[in-house]
Amino acid sequence: MASRISGTWQRLTEHGSQKLRKAAAKKAYVAQVWKVRKQAYEDAAKEFEKTPDESDPAFKPFLQDSGLWKGAVADSNVAAQQEGINSLCSFLKYGGTQACTRTRGVAVTPIVEKGLSSTRAATKAGSLEALLLFIELDKPDPVIEDLLPNLSHKQPKIIAATLSALTSIFHAYGTKTVDPKPVLKALTKVFGHADKNVRAESQSLAVELYRWLREAMKPMFWADLKPVQQQDLETLFEKVKQEPSPKQERLLRSQEAAKAKSSASGPKELEEAEDEEEEDGVVVDAFDLAEPQDVVSKVPEDLHDQLGSTKWKDRKDALDALYAIINVPRIKDGHFDEIARALAKSMKDANIAVVTVAANCVDLLAKGLRHGFGKYRSIVMAPMMERLKEKKQSVADAIGQALDSVFASTSLTDCLEETLEFLKHKNPQVKLESLRFLIRCLKTTREAPSKAETKSIADAATKLLTESTEVTRSGGAEILGTLMKIMGERQMNPYLDGLDDIRKTKIKEYFDAAEVKAKDKPKPAAPPPKAAAAPATQKKKVFGQKAAAAATTKKPPPPFVPPNEDSPASAPLQPKPTSRSIPSKLGAPKSGLAAPMGGLKLQKKLVGPSGVSASSPKRPVQTPTSDDEEAARAPKSGLGGRGLAGRPLGKPATASVAPEPASALVSPGLGAAERAELEALRADKDRLLRTNDDLRTEKSNLNSQIHELQNQNAQLIEDHTRDVLSIKAKETQLVRARTDAEVAEQTCQRQQKEIDRLKRELGRAIRSSSPAPSDHSDRIYRDLGPNGGGRPDNNSEQASRQGSRPPMSRAISSFSSPSEEKENGGPDSMQRGKLSPSRSISTGGKAASAITSREQSTDRAAEQNANGDGTESWRRAAEVTSQLKARIEQMKARQGLKS
């Protein structure tokens, strides 16, 4: 059965009619036998390859019934599915844009679900190629829209396959062609997926996007990631940072057509376009990716009242609140006139903190609005430049950053007039900062200044060269050097003629070191293609005007004045000639090197008082007949430098010479030497381009190394600073510990003194609380001795006392120390003993008995405490003895007073 259907399909394909083949193709595409479907897919692919163009009838059945491709790419048999996907790729490749738009809506989802997730490598590759063809033939947005819903699929393998396809799409076409914003918004969901393959593919997609977008992609999804995920991505991003900027590997059909058109216009234009593309690179920032946000409605209503407060803290708080509101990547356009005026007024504030915050607000507003901020430039720019007189560097930096953002939202033409006015400011600080701002503007502008602007800039910079300060003179030289880099040395020579060699050398140094983004492109190079495309009637009118102008200027003989009667060139005069070609008037060819000679032969044949015959004697003088290239270049040099004096008077000579430059470029009649020279020049050009690429790559690598070394240096500096701070902290701790130790030692000394004082106080308290003793004077002193006066005999008295007193009493009495005697008034008591009057032993019998009883009680107490602590007993005994002595002295004093 299968072989019969297959044979029928082949016979119909080879010999059947077209209608029958269409019907058989549809029938074979939906056949139940997989081999039949597989054969049909293969035959269809071969037939597509044989078609001459996109309108071939072979495409019609599949364009009319695009649902056939849905079954082909999702065929249940893997072998047939592979051939079906290959057939779809061939259909898209040869069917063109119409084949893409008709089948894209029904084929993308089955390709993702059945093709990208297939186990066969060839099927995966064919499915990915089909998706890339869908993008190449039309535009990428519809394909991305069909792919993104698959990121929420139930099967992890479908999600992983979709992420892999997106990675390949961005790798091939780049973020400049494919909008990354929808993908970045959906990227955060797949980072937390349970399947490890999905997470790995999501990281690969993030790395690929980082190759194109760099740090600009982070505000879109970075805050939604976990810290661990951020660390993993940072590790992967570090590897990408060392790579050069990526380039688009695959072009859309529309891009290919534009490139072919630019190459057809001329190699110079193509080379300039390539240089611009290389210089621009992939410059994407957060503004391009973010959605505009409405901030006008969030601004507080009392903002102006707070800014008018007399307290600077209130004004600063109001500006801080405004800063937090407008701190978004992209601001929706609205009415910011009042806010701009308020910020301009804040620039005149007396407090520099308010001025700094106001400058930061202007910076954010200009970055968020971009070109929409241009209408507010005149409000804020002059107050900011006037406030550049502030000497504090932080304020000057904030205002300079705001001015740079304002310039980025406008153009050099808008900002130049005010900047040049502030270059004449009387304040040297304002002049210097304005000069630096102008240098930054020249380096960052992408449009070269006009001749009038160039003259005004050069004149202002030349005046700065005569300033008294070296910084200002160097700034003027840098302005001239940067301007020369933009405009070229030739155009700047008139402004440097009057300068000395030292200043010229300095300007040349700045010229060599300057890096600019704008290059002066001569505008006269554009008109020749337009002149070639101009209508024939315009050409005739122009040359009629040329003839009339030549006749008026040179005053030729009368025969040359009237216009040609056979030509309709007697049109009114034009303000400026737009073409030099008029061969059609005389029937001469319009292109080719033979045009001048043909025109010359015709001039010789024509006779009459016309401009044609009059201009023929001029022909041999201007264009030698031996060299066609000299003839082609002669009109250019005449028109470029000598004006009307270098042109022939007659119209035919001009008409015959004009087509030569265009024909010389396309003439196949070049000699072998010329062709060899042309090939050598082309080879040199290719070699130079390759060398340029190598140098740029080397420069990029060196810049990366420099950046890495700078980071290492910064890390080492940071480590050194941290070590120094740690050492200082340890020293501080040591000093503090020493101080604490000294304080503790002083505290201990004070406590020791306090303890001694308390001990003395305790002794006094004990002495004061003891009962008053009786008079012991008879036992201690004797006023009259055996010799009749003075102190008694020490030996006899001492012997009698020792015989009458118990041993403990003697021990207590002998224990008293000089310190105690001193404390109890020892010297005074001795003096009083010497001066006391004579007294009898018999007096004071009661006192003697009281002393005897006191001594006995003392002896008993001492005997009771003898078994205790000896030291404490002796101390107690000494205290009791001291108390007794004090009482005795008191009693003696009272008795002395009574007597």
C-alpha positions in Angstrom: 0.0 0.0 0.0 2.8 2.4 0.9 4.8 1.6 -2.2 1.7 2.1 -4.4 1.0 5.5 -2.9 4.6 6.5 -3.2 4.8 5.4 -6.8 1.6 7.3 -7.6 3.0 10.4 -5.9 6.2 10.2 -8.0 4.3 9.7 -11.3 2.1 12.6 -10.5 5.1 14.7 -9.6 6.9 13.9 -12.9 4.1 13.8 -15.4 0.8 14.9 -13.7 -0.9 18.1 -14.1 -0.3 21.0 -11.7 -3.7 20.7 -10.0 -3.3 17.0 -9.5 0.1 17.5 -8.0 -1.2 20.1 -5.5 -4.0 17.7 -4.4 -1.5 14.8 -4.2 0.9 16.9 -2.1 -1.8 17.8 0.4 -2.9 14.2 0.5 0.6 12.9 1.0 1.3 15.4 3.8 -1.7 14.0 5.8 -1.2 10.4 4.8 -1.5 7.8 7.6 1.7 6.0 6.6 4.8 7.8 7.9 7.0 6.7 5.0 4.6 8.4 2.6 4.7 11.6 4.6 8.5 11.4 4.8 8.8 11.0 1.0 6.4 13.9 0.5 8.5 16.2 2.8 11.7 15.3 0.9 10.1 15.8 -2.5 8.6 19.2 -1.5 12.0 20.4 -0.2 13.6 19.5 -3.5 10.9 21.2 -5.5 11.3 24.4 -3.4 15.0 24.5 -4.2 14.2 24.3 -8.0 11.8 27.3 -8.0 13.1 30.4 -9.8 11.5 33.0 -7.5 9.1 33.4 -4.6 6.0 33.6 -6.8 6.4 30.1 -8.2 3.2 28.0 -8.2 4.9 25.3 -6.1 4.4 27.5 -3.0 0.7 28.2 -3.4 -0.7 25.0 -1.9 1.3 25.5 1.3 0.5 29.2 1.4 -3.2 28.6 1.0 -3.3 25.8 3.6 -0.6 26.7 6.1 -1.9 24.2 8.6 0.0 21.5 6.7 3.2 22.7 8.3 1.7 22.3 11.8 1.4 18.5 11.2 4.8 18.3 9.4 6.9 19.9 12.2 5.0 17.9 14.9 4.9 14.5 13.0 4.5 11.5 15.3 7.4 9.7 13.6 10.8 11.2 14.4 12.3 10.4 11.0 9.4 12.0 9.2 9.4 14.9 11.6 13.1 15.6 10.8 12.3 15.7 7.0 9.2 17.8 7.7 11.3 20.4 9.6 13.9 20.4 6.8 11.1 20.9 4.3 9.8 23.9 6.3 13.3 25.4 6.3 13.5 25.1 2.5 10.0 26.5 2.1 11.0 29.6 4.2 14.4 30.0 2.6 13.0 30.1 -0.9 9.4 31.3 -0.3 10.4 34.7 1.1 8.6 37.0 3.5 5.1 35.8 2.4 5.9 32.2 3.3 7.1 33.4 6.7 4.1 35.5 7.6 1.6 32.9 6.5 3.1 30.0 8.4 4.6 31.6 11.5 1.5 31.7 13.6 0.9 27.9 13.3 4.4 26.6 13.2 6.3 28.2 16.0 4.6 26.6 18.9 4.8 23.0 17.5 8.4 23.6 16.7 9.1 24.5 20.3 7.1 21.6 21.8 8.1 18.9 19.4 11.2 20.0 17.6 13.4 21.8 20.1 12.7 19.1 22.7 13.5 16.2 20.4 16.1 13.7 21.2 17.6 14.0 17.7 20.3 16.5 17.2 19.4 17.1 13.5 15.8 17.8 14.5 16.9 20.3 17.1 19.2 22.0 14.7 16.5 22.2 12.0 13.9 23.6 14.5 16.3 26.3 15.6 17.1 27.2 12.0 13.4 27.5 11.3 13.0 29.9 14.2 16.0 32.0 13.0 14.5 32.0 9.5 11.2 33.3 10.8 13.1 36.2 12.4 15.3 36.8 9.4 12.6 37.0 6.8 10.3 39.5 8.7 11.0 40.7 12.3 11.7 39.1 15.6 8.9 40.4 17.8 6.2 37.9 16.8 8.5 35.0 17.3 9.5 36.2 20.7 5.9 36.7 21.6 5.2 33.1 20.7 8.2 31.8 22.5 7.7 33.5 25.9 4.4 31.6 26.9 6.4 28.4 26.8 8.5 29.6 29.8 5.4 28.7 31.9 5.0 25.2 30.4 4.4 22.3 32.7 7.2 20.2 31.3 10.7 21.4 32.3 12.3 20.2 29.1 10.1 22.5 27.0 11.1 25.4 29.2 14.8 24.5 28.9 14.5 24.2 25.1 12.8 27.6 24.9 15.5 29.2 26.9 18.2 27.6 24.7 16.4 28.9 21.6 16.2 32.4 23.1 20.0 32.3 23.8 20.7 31.3 20.2 18.5 34.1 18.9 20.2 36.8 20.9 23.6 35.3 20.0 22.8 35.5 16.3 20.9 38.8 16.0 21.9 40.7 19.2 19.9 43.0 21.4 19.9 45.8 18.9 17.7 43.8 16.5 15.8 41.7 19.1 14.1 43.6 22.0 15.4 42.2 25.3 12.8 43.8 27.6 10.1 41.1 27.4 12.7 38.4 28.0 14.3 40.2 31.0 10.9 40.6 32.6 10.2 36.9 32.3 13.7 35.8 33.3 13.2 36.1 37.1 10.5 33.4 37.1 12.8 30.7 35.7 15.7 31.4 38.0 13.9 29.8 40.9 12.7 26.7 38.9 13.0 23.3 40.6 14.7 21.7 37.5 18.4 22.1 37.4 18.5 22.1 33.6 16.1 25.1 33.5 18.2 27.0 36.0 21.3 26.3 33.9 19.7 27.5 30.7 18.4 30.6 32.4 22.0 31.4 33.6 23.2 30.9 30.0 20.6 33.2 28.7 21.5 35.8 31.3 25.2 35.6 30.4 24.3 36.0 26.7 22.2 39.1 27.5 25.1 40.5 29.6 27.4 40.2 26.7 25.3 42.8 24.9 23.7 44.9 27.6 26.4 44.8 30.4 25.3 46.6 33.6 22.2 48.1 32.0 20.3 44.9 32.3 20.5 44.6 36.1 17.9 47.2 37.1 15.3 45.1 35.2 15.5 41.9 37.2 18.5 42.0 39.7 16.5 43.1 42.7 14.2 40.0 42.4 17.0 37.5 42.6 18.3 35.9 45.8 21.8 36.8 47.0 23.1 33.3 46.1 21.8 33.7 42.6 23.4 37.1 42.3 26.7 35.8 43.4 26.6 32.9 40.9 25.7 35.3 38.1 28.5 37.8 39.1 31.0 34.9 38.8 29.8 34.2 35.3 29.7 37.9 34.3 33.4 38.3 35.3 34.4 35.9 32.6 32.4 37.9 30.0 33.8 41.2 31.0 37.2 40.3 29.5 35.7 39.5 26.1 35.4 42.1 23.3 32.1 43.7 22.4 29.9 41.2 20.5 28.8 41.7 16.9 25.7 40.7 15.1 26.4 37.4 13.3 23.2 37.2 11.2 21.3 40.0 9.4 17.7 40.4 8.7 16.6 40.5 5.0 15.8 44.2 5.5 19.3 44.8 6.9 20.9 43.0 4.1 19.0 45.1 1.6 20.1 48.3 3.4 23.7 47.2 3.4 23.6 46.3 -0.3 22.1 49.7 -1.0 24.9 51.5 0.9 27.5 49.4 -0.9 26.0 50.3 -4.2 26.2 54.0 -3.4 29.9 53.8 -3.0 32.7 52.1 -1.1 33.4 55.3 0.9 29.9 55.5 2.3 30.0 51.8 3.1 33.3 52.1 4.9 32.0 55.1 6.9 28.9 53.2 7.9 31.0 50.3 9.1 33.3 52.6 11.1 30.3 54.3 12.7 28.9 50.9 13.6 32.2 49.8 15.1 32.5 53.0 17.1 29.0 52.9 18.4 29.3 49.2 19.4 26.6 48.0 21.6 25.8 51.1 23.7 22.7 50.2 25.7 21.8 51.7 29.1 19.0 51.4 31.6 17.0 54.2 29.8 16.6 52.1 26.7 15.3 49.1 28.7 13.1 50.8 31.3 9.5 51.7 31.0 8.7 55.5 31.5 7.3 56.3 34.9 5.0 59.1 35.8 6.7 61.2 38.6 4.8 64.5 38.2 1.8 63.1 40.2 4.1 62.0 43.0 5.7 65.4 43.6 4.5 67.0 46.9 2.1 69.9 46.5 3.9 71.9 49.1 7.3 71.6 47.4 7.5 75.3 46.6 6.5 76.3 50.1 9.2 74.1 51.6 11.8 75.4 49.2 10.8 78.9 50.3 11.4 78.1 54.0 13.9 80.2 55.9 15.6 77.1 57.4 18.1 75.4 55.1 17.3 72.0 56.6 13.7 72.3 55.4 14.9 73.3 51.9 17.3 70.4 51.8 14.7 67.9 53.0 12.3 69.0 50.3 15.0 68.5 47.6 15.9 65.1 49.1 12.2 64.1 48.8 12.2 65.3 45.1 15.4 63.4 44.5 13.9 60.1 45.8 10.9 60.6 43.5 12.7 61.3 40.3 15.4 58.7 40.9 14.1 56.3 38.2 15.8 55.1 35.0 13.2 56.7 32.7 10.7 59.5 33.3 7.5 59.9 31.5 7.3 63.3 29.7 5.1 65.9 31.5 5.1 69.5 32.7 8.2 70.1 34.6 8.4 73.9 34.2 7.7 74.7 37.8 10.2 72.1 39.0 12.8 73.4 36.7 12.3 76.9 37.9 12.5 75.8 41.5 15.7 73.9 40.9 17.2 77.0 39.1 16.2 79.1 42.1 17.9 76.6 44.5 21.1 77.1 42.5 21.3 80.5 44.1 20.9 79.2 47.7 23.4 80.3 50.3 23.8 76.8 51.6 26.0 74.6 49.5 24.3 71.4 50.7 21.0 72.7 49.1 22.9 73.6 45.9 24.5 70.1 45.7 21.1 68.3 46.1 19.5 70.6 43.5 22.3 69.8 41.0 21.8 66.1 41.6 18.0 66.6 40.9 18.8 68.3 37.6 21.1 65.5 36.7 18.4 62.9 37.3 15.8 64.9 35.5 17.9 65.3 32.4 18.9 61.6 32.4 15.3 60.5 32.9 13.8 62.8 30.2 16.7 62.7 27.7 15.6 64.8 24.7 12.5 65.8 26.5 14.6 67.9 28.8 15.8 70.2 26.0 12.9 72.7 26.5 14.0 73.3 30.1 17.7 73.8 29.3 17.5 77.6 29.2 15.9 77.7 32.6 18.6 75.8 34.6 21.8 76.1 32.6 22.7 79.7 33.2 22.2 79.5 37.1 24.2 76.3 37.2 27.1 77.8 35.3 27.0 81.0 37.4 27.2 78.8 40.6 30.4 77.2 39.3 32.2 79.9 41.3 31.9 77.7 44.3 35.4 76.6 45.3 34.3 73.4 47.1 35.1 70.6 44.8 32.1 68.4 45.7 29.7 71.2 44.7 31.6 71.9 41.4 31.6 68.2 40.6 27.8 67.9 41.2 27.1 70.9 39.0 29.5 69.6 36.3 27.8 66.3 36.2 24.4 68.0 35.9 25.7 70.1 33.0 27.0 67.0 31.2 23.5 65.4 31.5 21.9 68.6 30.2 24.3 68.6 27.2 23.5 64.9 26.5 19.8 65.8 26.3 20.4 68.7 23.9 23.2 69.4 21.4 26.3 71.4 21.0 24.5 74.1 19.0 22.0 74.7 21.9 24.6 75.0 24.6 27.4 76.7 22.7 26.3 80.3 23.0 25.9 80.4 26.7 29.1 78.4 27.3 31.1 80.9 25.2 29.6 83.8 27.2 30.7 82.2 30.4 34.2 81.8 29.0 34.4 85.6 29.3 33.3 85.6 33.0 35.2 87.8 35.4 35.4 85.0 38.0 38.4 82.8 37.2 36.8 79.7 38.8 33.7 80.1 36.6 35.9 80.6 33.5 37.9 77.5 34.3 34.9 75.2 34.9 33.1 76.6 31.8 36.2 75.8 29.8 36.3 72.2 31.1 32.6 71.8 30.3 33.2 72.9 26.7 36.1 70.4 26.3 33.8 67.6 27.5 31.1 68.8 25.1 33.5 68.6 22.1 34.7 65.2 23.1 31.2 63.7 23.5 29.2 65.4 20.7 28.3 63.3 17.7 27.6 66.2 15.4 30.5 68.3 14.1 30.1 72.1 14.6 29.3 74.3 11.7 31.8 76.7 10.2 30.4 79.6 12.1 30.4 77.6 15.4 34.0 76.5 14.6 35.1 80.1 14.2 33.5 81.3 17.4 35.0 78.4 19.4 38.4 78.9 17.9 38.4 82.6 18.5 37.3 82.1 22.2 40.0 79.5 22.7 42.7 81.7 21.1 41.9 84.5 23.6 42.3 82.0 26.4 45.9 81.3 25.2 46.9 84.7 26.5 45.5 84.3 30.0 47.7 84.8 33.1 47.1 81.3 34.6 48.7 78.2 33.2 45.5 76.1 33.7 43.4 78.4 31.6 46.1 78.6 28.8 46.3 74.8 28.7 42.5 74.6 28.5 42.5 76.9 25.5 45.1 74.7 23.8 43.1 71.6 24.6 40.0 73.2 23.1 41.8 73.9 19.8 43.4 70.5 19.7 40.0 68.7 20.3 38.4 70.9 17.7 41.2 70.1 15.2 40.5 66.4 15.9 36.9 66.9 14.8 37.3 69.3 11.9 40.7 68.3 10.6 44.0 70.0 10.4 43.3 71.7 7.1 40.2 73.6 8.3 42.0 74.7 11.5 45.1 76.0 9.9 43.7 79.6 9.4 43.1 79.8 13.2 46.6 78.7 14.0 48.6 80.9 11.7 49.2 83.7 14.2 50.4 81.5 17.0 53.9 80.8 18.0 55.6 77.4 17.7 55.3 76.6 21.4 51.6 77.0 21.4 51.3 75.1 18.2 53.3 72.3 19.6 51.0 72.1 22.7 47.9 72.2 20.5 49.4 69.4 18.4 49.9 67.3 21.6 46.3 67.7 22.6 45.3 66.9 19.0 47.1 63.6 19.1 45.7 62.7 22.5 42.1 63.7 21.9 39.4 61.1 21.5 36.2 62.4 19.9 33.0 60.8 18.7 32.2 63.3 15.9 34.0 63.6 12.6 33.5 66.4 10.1 32.0 65.0 6.9 32.2 67.2 3.9 28.7 68.1 2.7 29.6 68.8 -1.0 30.3 65.1 -1.5 26.6 64.3 -1.3 25.2 66.4 -4.3 26.8 64.4 -7.3 24.4 61.4 -7.0 21.5 63.9 -6.9 22.8 65.7 -9.9 23.1 62.5 -11.9 19.5 61.7 -11.1 18.2 65.1 -12.0 15.8 65.3 -15.0 17.0 66.3 -18.4 15.0 69.5 -18.4 16.8 70.7 -15.3 20.1 70.0 -17.0 19.2 72.0 -20.0 18.1 74.9 -17.9 21.2 74.9 -15.8 23.5 74.9 -18.7 21.5 77.7 -20.3 22.2 79.6 -17.2 25.8 78.7 -17.3 26.2 79.9 -20.8 24.4 83.2 -20.0 26.6 83.7 -16.9 29.7 83.0 -18.9 28.7 85.4 -21.6 28.0 88.1 -19.0 31.2 87.6 -17.2 33.8 87.2 -20.0 32.1 89.5 -22.5 32.4 87.2 -25.5 31.8 88.3 -29.1 28.2 88.8 -30.1 27.8 85.4 -31.8 28.1 83.7 -28.5 25.5 85.7 -26.6 22.2 84.3 -28.1 21.1 80.9 -27.0 20.9 77.9 -29.2 17.8 78.0 -31.4 17.5 74.2 -31.7 17.7 73.6 -28.0 15.0 74.3 -25.4 17.8 75.5 -23.0 16.6 79.1 -23.3 15.0 78.8 -19.9 15.1 81.5 -17.2 18.3 81.8 -15.2 18.6 79.5 -12.1 20.2 80.7 -8.8 22.9 77.9 -8.9 23.8 75.2 -11.4 22.9 71.7 -10.3 24.3 69.6 -13.2 27.0 69.7 -15.9 25.6 67.0 -18.2 24.0 67.9 -21.5 24.9 65.2 -24.0 21.3 64.4 -24.8 20.9 67.8 -26.5 23.4 66.9 -29.3 22.6 63.2 -29.5 25.9 62.2 -27.9 26.0 59.2 -25.5 25.3 60.0 -21.8 28.0 57.8 -20.4 31.3 56.2 -21.3 34.7 57.5 -22.1 33.8 58.1 -25.7 31.3 60.8 -24.8 33.8 63.8 -25.0 35.2 62.7 -28.4 31.7 62.1 -29.8 30.7 65.5 -28.7 33.8 67.0 -30.3 33.1 65.4 -33.6 29.6 66.7 -33.5 30.9 70.2 -32.8 33.0 70.0 -35.8 30.1 69.0 -38.0 27.7 71.7 -36.7 28.0 75.2 -38.3 26.2 78.3 -37.1 26.3 81.0 -34.6 25.7 78.7 -31.6 27.5 78.1 -28.4 28.5 74.7 -29.7 30.8 75.8 -32.5 32.2 78.7 -30.4 33.4 76.4 -27.6 35.3 73.9 -29.8 38.6 75.9 -29.9 38.6 75.7 -26.0 38.4 71.9 -26.0 42.0 70.9 -26.8 43.4 73.4 -24.2 41.4 72.0 -21.3 41.4 68.2 -22.0 44.3 66.5 -23.7 43.0 63.8 -26.1 45.9 61.4 -25.2 44.8 60.9 -21.6 41.2 60.1 -20.8 41.7 60.2 -17.0 43.2 63.7 -17.2 40.1 64.7 -19.2 37.9 63.3 -16.5 39.6 65.1 -13.7 39.9 68.5 -15.4 36.4 69.7 -14.8 36.6 68.8 -11.1 39.7 70.9 -10.5 38.2 73.8 -12.5 35.0 73.8 -10.6 36.7 73.3 -7.2 39.3 76.1 -7.2 39.0 78.5 -10.2 35.3 79.2 -10.4 33.9 80.5 -13.7 37.3 81.4 -15.0 38.3 77.8 -15.4 35.2 76.7 -17.3 34.8 76.7 -21.1 32.6 79.4 -22.5 30.5 77.2 -24.7 27.9 74.8 -23.6 28.9 71.7 -25.7 32.4 71.6 -24.2 31.0 71.5 -20.7 28.4 69.0 -21.8 30.9 66.7 -23.3 33.3 66.8 -20.3 30.8 66.4 -17.5 29.9 62.7 -17.8 33.6 61.7 -17.7 34.0 61.3 -13.9 31.0 59.0 -13.6 32.0 57.0 -16.6 35.6 56.7 -15.6 34.5 54.9 -12.4 32.6 52.2 -14.2 34.6 51.9 -17.4 35.8 48.4 -18.2 38.6 49.7 -20.4 41.2 49.8 -17.7 44.7 48.7 -18.5 46.4 45.7 -16.9 48.7 47.9 -14.9 45.8 50.0 -13.6 43.9 46.9 -12.7 46.9 45.5 -10.9 47.3 48.8 -9.0 43.6 48.7 -8.1 43.9 45.2 -6.8 47.0 46.1 -4.8 45.2 49.1 -3.3 42.3 46.9 -2.4 44.7 44.3 -0.8 46.3 47.2 1.1 42.9 48.4 2.2 42.0 44.9 3.5 45.3 44.5 5.2 44.9 47.9 6.9 41.3 47.0 8.0 42.6 43.7 9.5 45.5 45.6 11.1 43.0 48.1 12.5 40.8 45.3 13.9 43.9 43.6 15.5 44.9 46.9 17.0 41.5 47.5 18.4 41.4 44.1 19.8 44.8 44.6 21.4 43.7 47.9 22.7 40.6 46.3 24.2 42.7 43.6 25.8 45.2 46.2 27.2 42.3 48.3 28.5 41.0 45.2 30.2 44.4 44.5 31.7 44.7 48.1 32.9 41.3 47.8 34.4 42.2 44.6 36.2 45.5 46.1 37.4 43.6 49.1 38.7 41.2 46.9 40.5 44.1 45.0 42.0 45.8 48.2 43.0 42.6 49.5 44.6 42.3 46.2 46.4 45.8 46.4 47.7 45.3 50.0 48.8 42.1 48.9 50.5 43.9 46.1 52.3 46.8 48.4 53.4 44.3 50.9 54.6 42.4 48.2 56.5 45.7 47.0 58.1 46.7 50.5 59.1 43.4 51.1 60.6 43.6 47.8 62.5 47.0 48.7 63.9 45.8 52.1 65.0 42.8 50.4 66.6 45.1 48.1 68.5 47.3 51.0 69.6 44.2 52.8 70.7 43.0 49.8 72.7 46.5 49.5 74.3 46.6 53.1 75.3 43.1 52.8 76.7 44.1 49.7 78.7 47.1 51.5 80.1 44.9 54.4 81.1 42.4 52.0 82.7 45.2 50.3 84.6 46.5 53.6 85.9 43.0 54.6 87.0 42.5 51.3 88.7 45.9 51.7 90.5 44.9 55.2 91.7 41.5 53.8 92.8 43.3 51.1 94.8 45.5 53.7 96.5 42.5 55.7 97.4 40.7 52.7 98.7 43.8 51.8 100.8 43.9 55.3 102.3 40.2 55.1 102.9 40.7 51.7 104.7 43.4 53.2 106.9 41.2 56.2 107.7 38.3 53.9 108.6 40.6 51.9 110.9 41.6 55.1 112.7 38.0 56.2 112.9 37.0 52.8 114.3 39.7 53.1 117.0 38.5 56.5 118.0 34.9 55.2 118.1 36.0 52.3 120.4 37.9 54.6 122.6 35.0 57.1 122.9 32.6 54.3 123.8 34.7 52.9 126.7 33.8 53.9 130.3 35.9 56.6 132.0 38.7 55.0 134.1 39.8 56.1 137.5 42.9 58.1 138.2 46.1 56.1 137.6 48.5 58.9 138.3 49.8 57.3 141.5 50.8 54.2 139.6 52.6 56.1 136.8 54.1 59.2 138.3 55.6 60.1 141.6 55.9 63.8 142.2 58.3 63.3 145.2 61.0 60.7 145.2 63.3 59.5 147.9 65.7 62.3 147.1 63.1 64.9 147.9 62.0 66.1 144.4 61.9 65.4 140.7 60.9 62.1 139.2 61.3 59.0 141.4 64.1 56.6 141.1 63.4 54.6 138.0 64.9 51.4 139.2 63.2 51.3 142.6 59.9 52.4 141.1 60.1 49.9 138.3 61.0 47.1 140.8 58.1 47.9 143.1 55.7 48.0 140.1 56.9 44.7 138.8 56.6 43.2 142.2 53.1 44.5 142.8 51.6 44.0 139.2 50.9 40.7 137.5 53.0 39.6 134.4 50.2 40.4 131.9 49.9 44.0 133.1 53.6 44.4 132.7 53.4 42.9 129.2 50.6 45.3 128.3 52.4 48.3 129.7 55.6 47.4 127.9 53.7 46.8 124.6 52.8 50.4 124.1 54.7 51.9 121.2 56.0 55.4 120.6 53.3 55.8 117.9 50.6 55.1 120.4 52.2 57.4 122.9 52.4 60.0 120.2 48.7 59.4 119.3 47.7 59.7 122.9 49.8 62.8 123.4 53.0 61.1 124.6 55.3 64.1 124.4 52.8 66.4 126.0 52.1 64.0 128.8 55.8 63.7 129.5 56.1 67.5 129.6 53.2 67.6 132.0 54.8 65.0 134.2 57.9 67.0 134.5 56.0 70.2 135.4 53.3 68.5 137.6 53.3 69.4 141.4 54.4 67.0 144.1 51.8 64.6 145.2 51.6 61.9 147.9 51.1 58.3 147.2 48.5 58.1 149.9 46.2 60.5 148.1 43.6 59.0 145.9 43.2 55.7 147.7 40.0 55.1 145.9 41.7 55.8 142.6 44.4 53.3 143.5 41.8 50.6 144.3 40.0 51.4 141.0 43.2 51.1 139.1 43.9 47.8 140.8 40.5 46.4 139.9 40.8 47.7 136.3 44.2 46.0 135.9 42.9 42.8 137.3 40.0 42.8 134.9 42.3 43.6 132.1 44.6 40.8 133.1 41.7 38.4 133.2 40.5 39.4 129.7 44.0 39.0 128.4 44.3 35.5 130.0 40.9 34.5 128.5 42.0 35.6 125.0 45.5 34.1 125.3 44.2 30.9 123.7 42.8 32.8 120.7 44.6 34.7 117.9 47.7 36.2 119.4 47.9 39.0 117.0 44.4 40.1 117.6 44.9 39.8 121.4 48.0 42.0 121.4 46.2 44.6 119.2 43.3 44.6 121.6 45.6 44.9 124.5 47.4 47.8 122.9 44.1 49.6 122.3 43.0 49.1 125.9 46.3 50.4 127.1 46.0 53.4 124.9 42.5 54.1 126.2 43.7 53.7 129.8 46.5 56.2 129.2 44.1 58.6 127.7 41.8 58.4 130.7 44.7 58.8 133.1 45.7 62.0 131.3 42.2 63.3 131.4 42.0 62.7 135.1 45.4 64.2 135.8 44.3 67.3 133.8 41.2 67.6 135.9 43.1 67.2 139.2 45.6 69.7 138.1 42.9 72.2 137.4 41.2 71.5 140.8 44.4 72.0 142.8 
